[in-house]
Amino acid sequence: MDYDSIFQHRLNGLKRDGAYRSFAELERPAGKYPHAVWHSPGGPREVVIWCSNDYLGMGHHPAVQRAMRDAIDAGATGAGGTRNIAGTHHLHVQLERTIASLHNKPAALTFTSGYAANLTTLAVLGSLLPGCVILSDADNHNSMIEGIRRSGAAKVIFKHNDMDDLGRKLTALPRDQAKIVVFESVYSMSGAIAPVREMAAVAKRHGALTYLDEVHAVGMYGRRGGGIAQMHETERDIDVLQGTLGKAFGLAGGYIAGNEALVDCVRSFGHGFIFSTAPPPVIAAGARASIEHLARSNVEREAQQKNVAALKAALREAGIPALPSPSHIVPIVVGDAVKVKRLTDLLLHDYGTYVQPINHPTVPRGMERIRLTPGPFHTPDLLEHLMTALNSAWRELALPYAHQNVSRITPMLQPAT
């Protein structure tokens, strides 16, 4: 059998459909964010990043850099093994205490990634609870879907952010049956925000555990950066808060926070935790510094929110069809995989503006888009340059403006309340 020809055939199909993913080789010089160096085929070029998940620029914050340098000087580079063997460093324990405090929970557990945290935790919870049914929001992330699948638990999907549909599906289940309601607070591809307080209340009325993915909200919302649940003062109604260290906190890794017995069960039964080498302690040091800084500083959040509002206003004025997201995520639907790739190529090559195309399976076919995430360091001049570039590329590709294609994207135009 010609294995390589099979693989190449599949890759050719992706390229033919416009869904093949190519990566730009970037460097982020310290202190220059959102400016970066793109190692293009023609040599290094300066570009401006408009799609980073380092939402607040904490990856280069002086407090984070200082904590990581100190940790390296103290020898905290490699972890030395899995947490169960030789990899539990004092910095890991300190970080978990900081995370638990951030979310007002008794315990926390860190993972190599947010993906690993979701997959492992949901697999454990669904498998340990006898006869468990997991009710999952229709737009949940792939990591949650995979965790539910691996749990072996029965799955019920409820309509996206729809409390009434969730209530109906919970009512159809026996009161004494084990149930977990699994949803996100901020949905990364639409920017929608879940009605967290109300959904938690519906779940509790039916005796269900609540599992909330806050990866796109931690650091960004709440009086101490604890996320949407903290912003709405409903953390006590969430049994498991899952977050990431790789977005607003600027580093890498994922975590859960909850009651001690639940967290300990995940630590003790979760294969994705047990068999994974621990994150480098130096990362734990930087993440802890980032969390502690954002717990006492609103400067970064306020500047970022101001820039998000300015971008949304500029897009409305230009007539470029951004989805009316209530969050910091600004999606612009192109609706064609080939055209969205051409758009991002034009922006990068002609204007030094770095934005990545978002294609299937991340979003449904026909809903391909770009996703803008302005941060606190995007200046008015950078915004003006982005809008000049976007308008020019939009016209060159003959993409429709808002008044021309609203009906086509209406199903996605319902912001969360």
C-alpha positions as CSV (number, residue, x, y, z in Angstrom):
1,M,0.0,0.0,0.0
2,D,1.3,3.5,-0.9
3,Y,0.7,5.2,2.4
4,D,2.2,8.5,1.4
5,S,-0.1,8.8,-1.6
6,I,-3.1,8.4,0.7
7,F,-1.9,11.1,3.0
8,Q,-1.1,13.4,0.1
9,H,-4.5,12.8,-1.5
10,R,-6.2,14.0,1.8
11,L,-3.9,17.0,2.0
12,N,-4.7,17.9,-1.7
13,G,-8.4,17.8,-0.8
14,L,-7.8,20.4,2.0
15,K,-5.9,22.6,-0.4
16,R,-8.6,22.3,-3.1
17,D,-11.3,23.3,-0.6
18,G,-9.3,26.2,0.7
19,A,-9.1,24.7,4.2
20,Y,-5.4,23.8,4.2
21,R,-3.8,25.5,7.2
22,S,-0.4,27.2,6.7
23,F,1.5,28.8,9.6
24,A,3.3,32.1,9.5
25,E,6.7,31.9,11.2
26,L,6.7,34.8,13.8
27,E,8.8,36.2,16.5
28,R,7.4,38.5,19.2
29,P,10.3,40.8,20.3
30,A,10.0,41.8,24.0
31,G,8.3,45.1,24.6
32,K,7.1,45.4,21.0
33,Y,3.7,43.7,21.2
34,P,1.5,43.7,19.1
35,H,4.3,44.2,16.6
36,A,6.1,41.0,15.5
37,V,8.7,39.8,13.0
38,W,7.4,37.6,10.2
39,H,10.0,35.4,8.6
40,S,8.5,35.6,5.2
41,P,9.8,33.8,2.1
42,G,11.4,37.2,1.1
43,G,13.1,37.7,4.5
44,P,12.1,39.2,7.9
45,R,9.3,41.8,7.9
46,E,7.6,43.7,10.7
47,V,3.9,42.9,11.0
48,V,1.1,43.8,13.5
49,I,-0.8,40.9,15.1
50,W,-4.6,41.4,15.3
51,C,-5.7,37.8,16.2
52,S,-3.6,36.8,19.3
53,N,-5.1,35.1,22.3
54,D,-2.6,36.9,24.5
55,Y,-5.5,39.3,24.9
56,L,-3.8,41.6,27.4
57,G,-0.2,41.3,26.3
58,M,0.8,39.6,29.6
59,G,3.2,37.3,27.8
60,H,5.8,40.1,27.9
61,H,4.7,41.9,31.1
62,P,7.7,42.9,33.3
63,A,6.2,41.2,36.3
64,V,5.9,37.9,34.4
65,Q,9.4,38.3,32.9
66,R,10.9,39.0,36.3
67,A,9.2,36.0,37.9
68,M,10.4,33.7,35.1
69,R,13.9,34.9,35.2
70,D,14.0,34.4,39.0
71,A,12.6,30.9,38.5
72,I,15.3,30.0,35.9
73,D,18.0,31.3,38.1
74,A,16.7,29.1,40.9
75,G,16.8,26.1,38.6
76,A,13.0,25.8,37.8
77,T,13.3,24.9,34.1
78,G,12.3,21.3,33.3
79,A,9.7,19.6,35.4
80,G,11.6,16.3,35.8
81,G,8.7,14.0,35.1
82,T,5.0,13.5,35.6
83,R,3.4,15.0,38.7
84,N,3.1,11.5,40.1
85,I,6.8,10.6,39.8
86,A,9.1,13.6,40.2
87,G,7.4,16.5,38.6
88,T,5.5,18.2,41.4
89,H,7.5,21.4,42.0
90,H,6.8,23.8,44.8
91,L,5.9,26.4,42.1
92,H,3.1,24.1,40.8
93,V,1.6,23.9,44.2
94,Q,1.8,27.6,44.7
95,L,0.2,28.2,41.3
96,E,-2.7,25.9,42.2
97,R,-3.3,27.7,45.4
98,T,-3.3,31.0,43.5
99,I,-5.8,29.6,41.0
100,A,-8.1,28.3,43.8
101,S,-8.0,31.7,45.5
102,L,-8.8,33.5,42.2
103,H,-12.0,31.5,41.8
104,N,-12.9,31.3,45.5
105,K,-12.7,27.5,45.3
106,P,-11.1,25.1,47.8
107,A,-8.8,23.3,45.3
108,A,-7.3,23.6,41.8
109,L,-5.3,21.3,39.5
110,T,-3.1,22.4,36.5
111,F,-2.6,20.6,33.2
112,T,-0.4,20.9,30.2
113,S,-3.2,22.7,28.2
114,G,-6.7,23.8,28.5
115,Y,-7.6,21.0,26.0
116,A,-6.1,18.4,28.3
117,A,-8.0,19.9,31.3
118,N,-11.4,19.6,29.5
119,L,-10.8,16.2,28.0
120,T,-9.4,14.7,31.2
121,T,-11.8,16.2,33.7
122,L,-15.0,15.5,31.7
123,A,-13.8,11.9,31.0
124,V,-13.3,11.3,34.7
125,L,-16.5,12.9,35.9
126,G,-18.7,11.2,33.4
127,S,-17.2,7.8,34.1
128,L,-17.2,8.0,37.9
129,L,-20.8,9.1,38.3
130,P,-23.1,6.1,37.9
131,G,-25.7,6.4,35.1
132,C,-24.4,10.0,34.4
133,V,-26.0,12.1,31.6
134,I,-24.0,15.1,30.3
135,L,-25.9,18.0,28.9
136,S,-23.7,19.9,26.5
137,D,-24.2,23.2,24.8
138,A,-24.4,22.8,21.0
139,D,-21.4,25.2,20.4
140,N,-19.1,23.6,23.0
141,H,-15.4,23.3,22.1
142,N,-13.9,20.1,20.6
143,S,-12.0,19.4,23.8
144,M,-15.3,19.2,25.8
145,I,-16.9,17.1,23.1
146,E,-13.9,14.7,23.2
147,G,-14.0,14.5,27.0
148,I,-17.7,13.7,27.0
149,R,-17.2,11.0,24.4
150,R,-14.3,9.4,26.4
151,S,-16.4,9.4,29.6
152,G,-18.8,6.9,28.2
153,A,-21.7,8.9,29.7
154,A,-24.9,9.5,27.8
155,K,-24.9,12.9,26.1
156,V,-27.8,15.3,25.5
157,I,-27.1,18.4,23.4
158,F,-29.1,21.6,24.2
159,K,-29.5,24.6,21.9
160,H,-26.7,27.2,22.2
161,N,-27.2,29.5,25.2
162,D,-30.9,28.4,25.4
163,M,-32.0,28.1,29.0
164,D,-35.5,27.0,28.0
165,D,-34.2,24.1,25.9
166,L,-31.8,23.2,28.7
167,G,-34.7,23.2,31.2
168,R,-36.9,21.0,29.0
169,K,-34.1,18.5,28.6
170,L,-33.3,18.4,32.3
171,T,-37.0,18.0,33.2
172,A,-37.1,14.9,31.0
173,L,-34.5,13.2,33.2
174,P,-35.1,11.6,36.6
175,R,-34.4,14.0,39.5
176,D,-32.1,11.5,41.1
177,Q,-30.0,10.7,38.0
178,A,-26.5,12.0,37.9
179,K,-26.3,15.0,35.5
180,I,-23.6,17.5,34.5
181,V,-24.4,20.7,32.5
182,V,-21.4,21.6,30.4
183,F,-21.1,25.0,28.8
184,E,-18.7,27.9,28.0
185,S,-18.8,31.5,29.2
186,V,-17.3,33.2,26.2
187,Y,-17.5,31.4,22.9
188,S,-14.3,32.0,20.9
189,M,-15.6,32.0,17.4
190,S,-18.7,34.1,17.8
191,G,-17.9,36.1,20.9
192,A,-21.2,35.2,22.4
193,I,-21.5,35.3,26.2
194,A,-23.5,32.7,28.0
195,P,-26.2,33.7,30.6
196,V,-24.1,32.0,33.3
197,R,-26.2,32.9,36.3
198,E,-29.4,31.8,34.8
199,M,-28.0,28.6,33.3
200,A,-26.5,27.6,36.6
201,A,-29.8,28.3,38.4
202,V,-31.6,26.0,35.9
203,A,-29.0,23.3,36.4
204,K,-29.2,23.5,40.2
205,R,-33.0,23.3,40.2
206,H,-32.7,19.9,38.6
207,G,-29.9,18.6,40.8
208,A,-27.2,18.8,38.1
209,L,-23.5,19.6,38.5
210,T,-22.3,22.6,36.5
211,Y,-19.1,22.6,34.4
212,L,-18.1,26.0,33.0
213,D,-15.3,26.6,30.5
214,E,-13.9,30.1,31.1
215,V,-10.8,29.9,28.9
216,H,-11.7,33.1,26.9
217,A,-12.9,34.9,30.0
218,V,-10.3,34.4,32.8
219,G,-8.1,37.5,33.2
220,M,-10.6,39.5,31.1
221,Y,-13.8,39.8,33.3
222,G,-14.6,40.0,36.9
223,R,-13.3,42.2,39.7
224,R,-10.1,40.1,39.9
225,G,-10.0,38.6,36.5
226,G,-11.8,35.4,37.5
227,G,-14.1,35.4,34.5
228,I,-17.8,35.8,33.7
229,A,-19.0,33.8,36.7
230,Q,-17.0,36.1,39.0
231,M,-18.4,39.2,37.1
232,H,-21.9,38.0,37.8
233,E,-21.0,36.9,41.4
234,T,-22.1,33.3,40.7
235,E,-18.9,31.3,41.2
236,R,-20.6,29.5,44.1
237,D,-23.1,28.0,41.7
238,I,-20.5,26.6,39.4
239,D,-19.1,23.2,40.5
240,V,-16.1,23.1,38.1
241,L,-14.5,26.2,36.7
242,Q,-12.1,25.3,33.9
243,G,-9.6,27.9,32.6
244,T,-6.4,28.4,30.7
245,L,-3.0,30.0,31.4
246,G,-2.4,30.4,27.7
247,K,-4.7,33.3,26.7
248,A,-5.2,36.4,28.8
249,F,-2.6,35.2,31.4
250,G,-0.1,35.0,28.5
251,L,1.7,31.7,29.2
252,A,0.6,28.1,28.6
253,G,-1.4,25.4,30.4
254,G,-4.9,24.7,31.7
255,Y,-6.6,24.1,35.0
256,I,-9.7,23.3,36.9
257,A,-11.0,24.7,40.2
258,G,-13.6,23.1,42.4
259,N,-14.2,21.2,45.7
260,E,-11.4,19.1,47.1
261,A,-12.9,15.7,46.6
262,L,-13.9,16.4,42.9
263,V,-10.5,17.8,42.1
264,D,-8.7,15.0,43.9
265,C,-10.7,12.5,41.8
266,V,-9.5,14.1,38.6
267,R,-5.9,14.1,39.9
268,S,-6.2,10.4,40.9
269,F,-8.2,9.0,38.0
270,G,-7.4,11.3,35.1
271,H,-5.1,9.6,32.6
272,G,-4.5,12.9,30.8
273,F,-3.0,14.2,34.0
274,I,-1.4,11.1,35.4
275,F,0.6,10.2,32.2
276,S,1.6,13.7,31.2
277,T,4.9,15.4,32.1
278,A,4.3,18.4,34.3
279,P,4.5,21.9,32.8
280,P,7.9,23.5,33.3
281,P,8.0,25.1,36.7
282,V,9.2,28.3,35.1
283,I,5.9,28.5,33.3
284,A,4.1,28.1,36.6
285,A,6.1,31.0,38.1
286,G,5.2,33.3,35.2
287,A,1.5,32.3,35.3
288,R,1.3,32.9,39.0
289,A,2.8,36.4,38.5
290,S,0.3,37.1,35.7
291,I,-2.7,36.0,37.7
292,E,-1.6,38.0,40.8
293,H,-1.0,41.1,38.7
294,L,-4.4,41.0,36.9
295,A,-6.1,40.3,40.2
296,R,-5.2,43.8,41.4
297,S,-4.9,45.7,38.1
298,N,-7.7,46.8,35.9
299,V,-5.5,49.0,33.6
300,E,-5.0,46.3,31.0
301,R,-8.7,45.3,30.9
302,E,-9.9,48.9,30.7
303,A,-7.5,49.7,27.8
304,Q,-8.4,46.6,26.0
305,Q,-12.2,47.2,26.3
306,K,-11.7,50.7,25.0
307,N,-9.9,49.4,21.9
308,V,-12.5,46.7,21.3
309,A,-15.2,49.4,21.3
310,A,-13.2,51.6,18.9
311,L,-12.8,48.7,16.5
312,K,-16.4,47.7,16.6
313,A,-17.4,51.3,15.9
314,A,-15.0,51.5,12.9
315,L,-16.3,48.3,11.4
316,R,-19.9,49.5,11.7
317,E,-19.0,52.8,10.0
318,A,-17.2,51.0,7.2
319,G,-20.1,48.5,6.7
320,I,-17.9,45.5,7.1
321,P,-20.2,42.7,8.5
322,A,-18.8,41.9,11.9
323,L,-21.0,39.8,14.1
324,P,-22.4,41.9,17.0
325,S,-20.4,40.2,19.7
326,P,-20.9,41.4,23.3
327,S,-17.4,40.3,24.2
328,H,-13.8,41.2,23.3
329,I,-13.9,38.9,20.3
330,V,-14.8,40.5,17.0
331,P,-15.6,37.9,14.3
332,I,-16.1,39.0,10.6
333,V,-17.8,36.4,8.5
334,V,-16.5,35.9,4.9
335,G,-18.4,32.7,4.2
336,D,-16.0,31.1,1.8
337,A,-12.8,29.2,2.7
338,V,-10.9,30.2,-0.4
339,K,-11.8,33.9,-0.1
340,V,-11.0,34.1,3.6
341,K,-7.5,32.7,2.9
342,R,-7.1,35.2,0.1
343,L,-8.2,38.0,2.4
344,T,-5.7,37.1,5.1
345,D,-2.9,36.7,2.5
346,L,-3.6,40.2,1.1
347,L,-3.6,41.7,4.6
348,L,-0.3,40.0,5.5
349,H,1.6,40.4,2.3
350,D,0.4,43.9,1.2
351,Y,-0.3,45.6,4.5
352,G,1.8,43.8,7.2
353,T,-1.4,42.9,9.1
354,Y,-1.5,39.5,10.5
355,V,-4.9,37.8,10.9
356,Q,-5.5,34.1,10.5
357,P,-8.4,32.5,8.5
358,I,-10.9,30.4,10.6
359,N,-12.2,27.4,8.6
360,H,-14.0,24.1,9.1
361,P,-14.0,22.2,11.5
362,T,-13.5,25.2,13.8
363,V,-16.6,26.8,12.3
364,P,-19.3,25.4,10.0
365,R,-18.7,25.4,6.3
366,G,-20.1,28.5,4.8
367,M,-19.3,30.5,8.0
368,E,-15.6,30.9,7.4
369,R,-14.3,34.1,9.1
370,I,-11.5,36.1,10.5
371,R,-11.4,36.8,14.2
372,L,-10.0,40.1,15.5
373,T,-8.9,40.5,19.1
374,P,-7.7,44.0,19.8
375,G,-5.6,44.4,22.9
376,P,-4.5,47.2,25.2
377,F,-1.5,48.1,23.0
378,H,-3.3,48.5,19.7
379,T,-3.0,52.3,19.2
380,P,-5.4,54.5,17.2
381,D,-2.8,54.7,14.4
382,L,-2.7,50.9,14.3
383,L,-6.5,50.8,14.2
384,E,-6.5,53.3,11.3
385,H,-4.0,51.2,9.4
386,L,-6.1,48.0,10.0
387,M,-9.2,49.7,8.7
388,T,-7.4,51.0,5.6
389,A,-6.0,47.5,4.9
390,L,-9.3,45.8,5.5
391,N,-11.3,48.1,3.4
392,S,-8.9,47.9,0.5
393,A,-8.7,44.0,0.6
394,W,-12.5,43.8,1.1
395,R,-13.0,45.8,-2.1
396,E,-10.3,44.0,-4.1
397,L,-12.0,40.6,-3.3
398,A,-15.5,42.1,-4.1
399,L,-16.7,40.9,-0.7
400,P,-20.2,42.1,0.3
401,Y,-20.7,44.8,2.8
402,A,-23.1,44.6,5.7
403,H,-26.3,45.8,3.9
404,Q,-25.7,43.3,1.2
405,N,-25.4,40.1,3.2
406,V,-27.2,40.5,6.5
407,S,-29.8,37.9,5.6
408,R,-27.0,35.3,4.9
409,I,-25.5,35.6,8.4
410,T,-28.6,36.3,10.4
411,P,-28.6,32.8,12.2
412,M,-25.3,33.9,13.8
413,L,-26.3,37.4,14.7
414,Q,-28.0,36.7,18.0
415,P,-25.8,38.1,20.8
416,A,-26.1,36.5,24.2
417,T,-28.1,38.3,26.8
